[in-house]
Amino acid sequence: MDRNISKFGRAILGRLHPALSGAKEPRRNDRRHRGESDQRTAFQRDRDRLLYTDAFNRLSGVTQVARTGESYIYHDRLSHSLKVGQVGRRLTEHLREVTPDEVFENHTGPIPSVVEAAALAHDLGHPPFGHTAEQQLDDCVTSEGVPEGFEANAQSFRIVTKLATHRSGYDGLDLTRATLNGILKYPWARDDNGKKSGKWGYYRTEQTDFDFARELAQGQQQSIEAQIMDWADDVAYAVHDLDDFYRAGLLPFDQILEDSEQRSDFLDHLETNTDIGTDSWDPEEFIESMSNFAVDVLKKPYTGDPTQGGEMNTFTSHLIRRYLGYPSRDITPIELRKSNHGLDIHVNSVLRCEVDTLIELTRYYIINNSALMAQQHGQRKVIRKLFQILMKEAVPEAKNRGIIPSPYRDRISELDKTGTKNERTRIVVDLLTSMTEQQTIELYERLEGTSPGSLQDRIIR
């Protein structure tokens, strides 16, 4: 399916050859050296390249919602990213199969391997401890006078274009323009106004790479692959976190399915504290429809019984199929539609409301949980203190720079004569976002003296 690429579509391959993009790109040479025995497309190589990076493997030690290592039940960022990739790929294949040919006029349509590659890359920049650390790092970086701050999506783009290693002699993974564009959920830099102040997709240090990725794009619209990946991310988050926390006994899904006080309280919360819904959509009807589909065994607290586990698998598969736009009697399917800038994915507003409600269910019961909030308070302290210690030793006159692990210490030392504070700050952030949560805790305890460890025990290798 990836091989069915028109002459127009070949341009999005980018730097495979300058003639394909219609623009000279001196920073990028034909470095992929694809041998005759390699039958993969450029997009398939992007996907495989991301799968084998250290940055991707690190995600097994980074929080999705609950702390990694707390239970095998919970998704971490790696398992979440794999499932986003699977959902995104299947949705893309389905859309290509059911969309009329005339919609693809002058457009290749979404490319499955590009969507999957973008999904594998989308969380690479998440720091240890997830969103709570992301907010703390942003505060830390801006307090150093670096106005662009920190954003995990921008850090993901920095990783694939600058920090991850594929071959010696050049920076980054040398991904195609299509994949880089697919990673950009927020194709703009930080700005103090409007939507750009909350989420952004790149730092100015990667301006050239951003310009390369967006050369064929119009305005600030996501590429079709980014749109599909974005929806797949929401679906995986909504469904799999519901599954996780019901099985863990932290989310009373059985009581939500019943006409109970828990259901009434949650519906009151939706109405009072969120803007989820439309005039024609009723959240209570949605929950009732889930209750009607669910078998009786799911209307009890989860016990680990194989029958109950199997029924929960059936239930979550039903939800995912629904949110992939498979035929349904009560809604119009997910569609690809022509637009002024190419193609857009159209998701029925009912489906969006349902997914938003499932996400809010996790937020209501889990993210606002007092035990989790206490954990996050400590995690923010760890990130804040580590950042402060490392920044102190990143200045040119630092006396204890040896505490900064290599190779980040070497990169900082290269800046001693002519480097800027912005550059030094970015390297400290690069270090922090290269670690798992266990490594972060071990480095913190070592630098604070609470657990010095062994001379032979290198935290970062």
C-alpha positions as CSV (number, residue, x, y, z in Angstrom):
1,M,0.0,0.0,0.0
2,D,2.9,2.4,0.8
3,R,4.3,1.8,-2.7
4,N,1.3,3.3,-4.5
5,I,2.8,6.8,-4.6
6,S,2.0,9.3,-7.4
7,K,4.5,11.7,-8.9
8,F,2.9,14.4,-6.7
9,G,3.3,12.2,-3.6
10,R,6.9,11.5,-4.3
11,A,7.7,15.1,-3.3
12,I,7.0,14.3,0.3
13,L,9.9,11.8,0.3
14,G,12.1,14.9,0.7
15,R,15.8,14.4,0.8
16,L,16.0,11.0,-1.0
17,H,16.9,13.2,-4.0
18,P,16.5,17.0,-4.4
19,A,14.6,16.6,-7.7
20,L,11.8,14.7,-5.9
21,S,11.0,17.7,-3.7
22,G,11.5,20.3,-6.4
23,A,13.7,22.3,-4.1
24,K,17.4,22.2,-3.3
25,E,18.2,20.9,0.2
26,P,21.9,21.3,0.8
27,R,21.7,20.2,4.4
28,R,20.4,16.8,3.4
29,N,22.2,14.3,1.1
30,D,21.2,10.9,0.0
31,R,22.4,9.2,3.1
32,R,20.1,6.2,3.3
33,H,22.2,4.0,1.1
34,R,19.5,1.6,0.4
35,G,20.9,-1.7,-0.9
36,E,19.3,-3.8,-3.6
37,S,18.2,-6.3,-1.0
38,D,16.2,-3.7,0.9
39,Q,12.7,-3.8,-0.5
40,R,11.2,-1.4,2.1
41,T,9.8,2.0,1.1
42,A,11.4,5.1,2.6
43,F,8.4,5.4,4.9
44,Q,8.8,1.8,6.1
45,R,12.5,2.5,6.8
46,D,11.4,5.6,8.9
47,R,9.1,3.4,11.0
48,D,11.8,0.7,11.5
49,R,14.4,3.3,12.3
50,L,12.3,4.8,15.1
51,L,11.5,1.4,16.5
52,Y,15.2,0.7,17.1
53,T,16.2,4.0,18.7
54,D,17.4,4.3,22.3
55,A,14.9,7.1,22.7
56,F,12.0,4.8,21.9
57,N,13.2,2.0,24.2
58,R,13.4,4.5,27.0
59,L,9.7,5.0,26.9
60,S,9.2,1.6,28.7
61,G,10.4,3.5,31.8
62,V,8.3,6.6,31.4
63,T,4.8,7.2,32.9
64,Q,1.6,7.2,30.9
65,V,-0.6,8.0,33.9
66,A,0.4,5.7,36.8
67,R,4.1,5.4,37.8
68,T,6.0,2.9,35.7
69,G,6.8,-0.3,37.6
70,E,3.9,0.1,39.9
71,S,1.9,-2.6,38.2
72,Y,2.3,-4.7,35.0
73,I,-1.3,-3.8,34.3
74,Y,-0.6,-0.1,33.5
75,H,0.5,1.1,30.1
76,D,3.8,3.0,29.9
77,R,4.7,5.4,27.2
78,L,6.2,2.6,25.0
79,S,3.2,0.3,25.1
80,H,0.9,3.3,24.6
81,S,2.9,4.4,21.5
82,L,2.8,1.0,20.0
83,K,-0.9,0.9,20.4
84,V,-1.3,4.4,18.9
85,G,0.7,3.1,16.0
86,Q,-1.5,0.0,15.6
87,V,-4.7,2.0,15.8
88,G,-3.4,4.7,13.5
89,R,-2.2,2.2,10.9
90,R,-5.5,0.2,10.9
91,L,-7.5,3.4,10.6
92,T,-5.4,4.6,7.6
93,E,-5.7,1.3,5.9
94,H,-9.5,1.3,6.4
95,L,-9.9,4.9,5.1
96,R,-7.8,4.1,2.0
97,E,-10.1,1.1,1.3
98,V,-13.4,2.9,1.7
99,T,-12.7,6.3,0.3
100,P,-13.8,7.0,-3.3
101,D,-10.9,7.4,-5.8
102,E,-12.0,11.0,-6.7
103,V,-11.1,12.1,-3.2
104,F,-7.5,11.2,-3.8
105,E,-7.2,13.3,-7.0
106,N,-3.9,15.1,-6.9
107,H,-3.1,13.4,-3.5
108,T,-1.6,10.1,-2.5
109,G,-3.9,9.8,0.5
110,P,-2.6,9.0,4.0
111,I,0.3,6.6,4.0
112,P,0.0,3.8,6.7
113,S,3.7,3.6,7.5
114,V,3.9,7.4,7.9
115,V,1.1,7.4,10.4
116,E,2.6,4.5,12.3
117,A,6.1,6.2,12.3
118,A,4.6,9.4,13.6
119,A,2.8,7.5,16.4
120,L,6.0,5.8,17.4
121,A,7.8,9.2,17.6
122,H,5.0,11.4,19.1
123,D,6.0,10.7,22.8
124,L,9.7,10.5,22.5
125,G,10.2,13.9,24.1
126,H,8.1,13.2,27.3
127,P,10.2,13.7,30.4
128,P,10.2,11.2,33.3
129,F,7.0,11.3,35.3
130,G,4.8,12.5,32.4
131,H,2.8,15.7,32.2
132,T,3.5,16.9,35.7
133,A,7.2,17.0,35.0
134,E,6.5,18.6,31.6
135,Q,4.8,21.5,33.4
136,Q,7.6,21.7,35.9
137,L,10.3,21.7,33.2
138,D,8.6,24.5,31.3
139,D,8.6,26.6,34.5
140,C,12.3,25.8,35.1
141,V,13.4,26.6,31.5
142,T,11.4,29.9,31.3
143,S,12.8,30.9,34.7
144,E,16.3,30.8,33.1
145,G,15.3,33.4,30.6
146,V,14.6,30.9,27.7
147,P,11.1,32.1,26.5
148,E,10.4,29.0,24.4
149,G,10.4,26.9,27.6
150,F,9.8,23.2,27.4
151,E,7.2,21.2,25.5
152,A,7.2,17.5,25.0
153,N,6.1,17.7,21.4
154,A,8.8,20.1,20.5
155,Q,11.3,17.9,22.3
156,S,10.2,14.9,20.2
157,F,10.9,16.8,17.1
158,R,14.3,17.8,18.4
159,I,15.1,14.2,19.2
160,V,14.3,12.8,15.8
161,T,16.1,15.7,14.0
162,K,19.1,16.4,16.3
163,L,19.6,14.0,19.2
164,A,18.8,10.4,18.2
165,T,21.5,8.5,16.4
166,H,21.3,6.4,13.3
167,R,24.6,6.7,11.5
168,S,27.8,8.6,12.4
169,G,28.5,11.7,10.5
170,Y,25.1,13.4,10.8
171,D,22.5,14.4,13.4
172,G,19.2,12.8,13.9
173,L,17.4,10.0,12.1
174,D,17.3,11.5,8.7
175,L,13.5,10.9,8.4
176,T,11.5,11.7,5.3
177,R,9.6,15.0,5.0
178,A,6.3,13.2,5.3
179,T,7.2,11.5,8.6
180,L,8.6,14.7,10.1
181,N,5.4,16.5,9.1
182,G,3.3,13.7,10.5
183,I,5.0,14.1,13.9
184,L,4.0,17.7,14.0
185,K,0.7,17.7,15.9
186,Y,1.2,21.4,16.5
187,P,3.0,22.8,13.5
188,W,4.0,26.1,15.0
189,A,6.5,27.6,17.5
190,R,5.6,29.0,20.9
191,D,3.9,32.3,21.0
192,D,2.4,34.2,23.9
193,N,-1.0,34.5,22.3
194,G,-3.8,32.1,21.5
195,K,-3.4,28.4,20.9
196,K,0.4,28.7,20.4
197,S,0.9,29.6,24.0
198,G,-0.4,26.2,25.2
199,K,1.1,23.7,22.8
200,W,3.7,24.0,20.1
201,G,5.7,21.6,17.9
202,Y,9.3,22.8,17.6
203,Y,11.9,25.0,19.1
204,R,13.7,27.7,17.0
205,T,16.9,25.6,17.3
206,E,15.2,23.2,14.8
207,Q,13.9,25.9,12.5
208,T,15.7,24.6,9.5
209,D,14.3,21.1,10.1
210,F,10.8,22.5,10.6
211,D,11.0,24.5,7.4
212,F,12.1,21.4,5.5
213,A,9.2,19.4,7.0
214,R,6.6,22.0,6.1
215,E,7.9,23.1,2.7
216,L,4.9,21.6,0.9
217,A,2.3,22.4,3.6
218,Q,-0.1,25.3,3.6
219,G,-0.5,27.5,6.7
220,Q,-0.6,25.8,10.1
221,Q,-2.8,22.9,9.1
222,Q,-1.8,19.4,10.3
223,S,-0.9,16.9,7.6
224,I,-3.4,14.2,7.0
225,E,-1.1,11.7,8.7
226,A,-0.7,14.0,11.8
227,Q,-4.5,14.3,12.0
228,I,-5.0,10.5,11.9
229,M,-2.2,10.0,14.5
230,D,-3.8,12.7,16.7
231,W,-7.1,10.9,16.7
232,A,-5.5,7.5,17.2
233,D,-3.7,8.9,20.2
234,D,-6.9,10.1,21.8
235,V,-8.6,6.7,21.1
236,A,-5.8,4.7,22.6
237,Y,-5.6,7.0,25.6
238,A,-9.3,6.9,26.2
239,V,-9.9,3.1,25.8
240,H,-6.7,1.6,27.2
241,D,-6.6,3.8,30.3
242,L,-10.2,2.9,31.1
243,D,-9.2,-0.8,30.8
244,D,-6.0,-0.3,32.9
245,F,-7.7,1.4,35.9
246,Y,-10.8,-0.8,35.9
247,R,-8.6,-3.8,36.1
248,A,-6.6,-2.2,38.9
249,G,-9.7,-1.4,40.9
250,L,-9.1,2.3,40.8
251,L,-11.9,3.2,38.4
252,P,-15.4,2.0,39.4
253,F,-16.5,1.3,35.8
254,D,-18.9,-1.4,37.1
255,Q,-20.8,1.3,39.0
256,I,-20.7,3.7,36.1
257,L,-22.4,1.1,34.0
258,E,-25.1,0.7,36.6
259,D,-27.6,3.4,37.5
260,S,-25.7,4.4,40.6
261,E,-24.6,7.4,42.6
262,Q,-21.2,7.1,41.0
263,R,-22.8,7.5,37.6
264,S,-24.9,10.5,38.7
265,D,-21.8,12.2,40.3
266,F,-19.8,11.8,37.1
267,L,-22.6,13.1,34.9
268,D,-22.9,16.1,37.2
269,H,-19.2,16.7,36.8
270,L,-19.4,16.6,33.0
271,E,-22.2,19.1,33.0
272,T,-20.6,21.5,35.6
273,N,-16.9,21.3,34.8
274,T,-16.5,20.5,31.1
275,D,-17.7,21.6,27.8
276,I,-18.0,18.1,26.3
277,G,-21.1,17.6,24.3
278,T,-23.4,19.1,21.7
279,D,-27.1,20.0,21.8
280,S,-27.9,16.7,20.1
281,W,-25.7,14.4,22.2
282,D,-26.5,13.1,25.6
283,P,-23.7,11.7,27.8
284,E,-26.2,9.7,29.9
285,E,-27.5,8.0,26.7
286,F,-23.9,7.1,25.8
287,I,-23.2,5.6,29.2
288,E,-26.5,3.7,29.0
289,S,-25.5,2.4,25.6
290,M,-22.2,1.1,27.0
291,S,-24.2,-0.6,29.8
292,N,-26.5,-2.2,27.3
293,F,-23.6,-3.6,25.4
294,A,-21.6,-4.8,28.4
295,V,-22.3,-8.2,29.8
296,D,-23.2,-8.7,33.5
297,V,-19.8,-9.8,34.5
298,L,-18.4,-6.3,33.8
299,K,-21.0,-4.8,36.1
300,K,-19.0,-6.0,39.1
301,P,-15.6,-5.0,40.5
302,Y,-12.8,-6.5,38.6
303,T,-11.4,-9.7,40.2
304,G,-9.0,-11.0,37.6
305,D,-11.4,-13.9,36.6
306,P,-10.5,-15.1,33.1
307,T,-14.1,-14.8,31.9
308,Q,-14.3,-11.2,33.2
309,G,-10.9,-10.4,31.5
310,G,-12.1,-11.9,28.2
311,E,-15.3,-9.9,28.3
312,M,-13.4,-6.7,29.0
313,N,-11.2,-7.4,26.0
314,T,-14.3,-7.8,23.9
315,F,-15.7,-4.6,25.2
316,T,-12.6,-2.5,24.5
317,S,-12.3,-4.1,21.0
318,H,-15.8,-3.0,20.4
319,L,-15.0,0.6,21.4
320,I,-11.8,0.7,19.2
321,R,-13.7,-0.6,16.2
322,R,-16.3,2.0,16.7
323,Y,-13.7,4.8,16.9
324,L,-11.9,3.5,13.8
325,G,-15.1,4.3,11.9
326,Y,-16.2,0.8,11.1
327,P,-19.8,0.6,9.9
328,S,-22.4,1.5,12.5
329,R,-26.1,1.9,12.4
330,D,-26.3,5.0,14.6
331,I,-23.5,7.2,13.2
332,T,-21.9,8.2,9.9
333,P,-18.4,6.7,9.6
334,I,-15.1,8.5,9.8
335,E,-14.3,10.0,6.4
336,L,-11.5,11.6,4.4
337,R,-12.6,14.8,2.7
338,K,-11.0,17.2,0.3
339,S,-10.0,20.6,1.5
340,N,-8.1,23.6,0.3
341,H,-4.9,22.3,1.7
342,G,-5.3,18.6,0.6
343,L,-7.2,16.2,2.8
344,D,-8.8,16.3,6.2
345,I,-10.2,13.5,8.4
346,H,-13.8,14.1,9.4
347,V,-14.7,12.4,12.7
348,N,-18.4,12.4,13.6
349,S,-19.0,14.8,16.6
350,V,-20.7,11.9,18.5
351,L,-17.5,9.9,18.4
352,R,-15.5,12.9,19.6
353,C,-17.8,13.4,22.5
354,E,-17.7,9.7,23.4
355,V,-13.9,9.7,23.4
356,D,-13.6,12.9,25.3
357,T,-16.0,11.5,27.9
358,L,-13.9,8.4,28.4
359,I,-10.8,10.5,28.8
360,E,-12.6,12.6,31.3
361,L,-13.6,9.5,33.2
362,T,-9.9,8.7,33.8
363,R,-9.2,12.3,34.8
364,Y,-12.1,12.4,37.2
365,Y,-11.2,9.2,39.1
366,I,-7.4,8.8,38.6
367,I,-5.6,12.1,37.7
368,N,-7.4,13.9,40.6
369,N,-6.7,11.0,43.0
370,S,-5.0,12.2,46.2
371,A,-2.4,9.4,46.2
372,L,-1.4,10.2,42.6
373,M,-1.3,14.0,43.3
374,A,1.0,13.3,46.3
375,Q,3.3,11.3,44.0
376,Q,3.3,14.1,41.5
377,H,4.2,16.6,44.1
378,G,7.4,14.6,44.9
379,Q,8.1,14.0,41.2
380,R,8.0,17.8,40.5
381,K,10.5,18.3,43.3
382,V,12.9,15.7,41.9
383,I,12.8,17.4,38.4
384,R,13.1,20.9,39.8
385,K,16.0,20.1,42.0
386,L,17.9,18.1,39.3
387,F,17.4,20.9,36.8
388,Q,18.8,23.4,39.3
389,I,21.8,21.3,40.2
390,L,22.7,20.6,36.6
391,M,22.3,24.2,35.5
392,K,24.6,25.3,38.2
393,E,27.3,23.0,36.8
394,A,26.6,24.0,33.2
395,V,28.0,27.5,33.5
396,P,31.6,28.1,32.2
397,E,33.1,28.6,35.7
398,A,31.5,25.5,37.2
399,K,33.8,23.6,39.6
400,N,31.8,20.3,39.8
401,R,30.9,19.7,36.2
402,G,31.9,16.0,36.5
403,I,28.5,15.3,38.1
404,I,27.0,15.8,34.6
405,P,27.0,12.5,32.8
406,S,28.7,12.1,29.5
407,P,28.2,12.8,26.7
408,Y,26.1,15.8,27.9
409,R,29.1,17.1,29.9
410,D,31.2,17.2,26.7
411,R,28.5,19.0,24.8
412,I,28.3,21.6,27.6
413,S,32.1,22.0,27.7
414,E,32.2,22.8,24.0
415,L,30.0,25.9,24.8
416,D,32.3,27.4,27.5
417,K,33.8,30.1,25.3
418,T,31.1,31.0,22.9
419,G,27.9,29.2,23.9
420,T,24.7,30.9,25.1
421,K,22.6,30.2,28.2
422,N,19.8,29.1,25.8
423,E,22.1,26.4,24.4
424,R,23.3,25.2,27.8
425,T,19.8,25.0,29.1
426,R,18.7,23.0,26.1
427,I,21.4,20.4,26.8
428,V,20.4,20.1,30.4
429,V,16.8,19.4,29.2
430,D,18.2,16.9,26.6
431,L,19.8,15.1,29.5
432,L,16.7,15.0,31.7
433,T,14.5,13.8,28.8
434,S,16.9,11.0,27.9
435,M,16.4,9.3,31.3
436,T,13.9,6.8,32.5
437,E,12.1,7.5,35.8
438,Q,14.3,5.0,37.7
439,Q,17.5,6.7,36.3
440,T,16.1,10.1,37.3
441,I,15.4,9.0,40.9
442,E,18.9,7.3,41.2
443,L,20.6,10.5,39.9
444,Y,18.6,12.6,42.3
445,E,19.4,10.4,45.3
446,R,23.1,10.4,44.4
447,L,23.4,14.1,44.0
448,E,21.4,14.8,47.1
449,G,23.5,12.3,49.1
450,T,20.6,10.1,50.2
451,S,21.9,7.0,48.2
452,P,25.4,7.6,47.0
453,G,25.6,4.3,45.1
454,S,28.8,2.5,43.9
455,L,31.7,4.1,42.0
456,Q,31.2,1.4,39.3
457,D,27.5,2.1,39.0
458,R,27.0,4.4,36.0
459,I,23.4,5.6,36.0
460,I,23.5,6.7,32.3
461,R,25.3,4.4,29.8
